């Protein structure tokens, strides 16, 4: 596996052999053995280059993680705390990841130079095991799983509009009033056009949006310019609200806050990099007021 990774990094059998102090035939035999073992062609070879195949790319990433775990296991033999090292893969929703996770990840990498990071910001639920994820940030109710989940906060679903919009339109007092307003809908995550609210009975309001946006950024931008009302998670509009670009309405009718969890695989052996990053991320998010629903926004 170490030979495979070195060939992938150098793009050359000869360079890998020199770096590993091995003969080129030995490197060739090692790769041939892995290809026989896996039943897959790992490299495309030509007289000028050596490139990974698609199966080879996936296998190399798996090998990197395995080798990192081996290094950490060996380092931990002499003590209970190994030094964080290896490739750390983190996933989070796109906007939350950009605003809150990336600053924490880069700060962590600065503190731990032996760790390399990989950020997968996706607005879909990924399988931690199948996609090689070390740590995941999830917003919403969690199904039962074999992962450890640590709650770090919660966010609210809020209705917002710009002060300029409310100079020309009355502030809605109850959810039914939304029918008379210009609505901006986010369809990026298959958001329903029925907006639900708290309270007894049927509290779903069916709306006919004038504008559909496939990203939350676009919907917030349109609302900030005073074009209409949008619904978002509180963290997504926190900066716009604090800067006075957006006001929150119908706060008394909001549904219960949505929990935020940091997740990682459970097990007897958890790598030092994962343990250290989880501790760091949990502390940073719990200290961030925008990740705490009760104090994240001031309503109008």
Helices and strands as residue ranges (DSSP letters): H 2-10, H 13-20, H 24-38, E 43-45, E 50-52, H 54-76, E 86-92, H 94-96, I 97-101, H 102-111, E 115-121, E 135-139, E 147-155, E 157-161, H 163-168, G 175-180, E 183-186, E 194-196, E 204-206, E 211-213, H 216-224, E 229-233, H 234-242, E 247-249, G 251-253, E 258-265, H 272-286, G 289-291
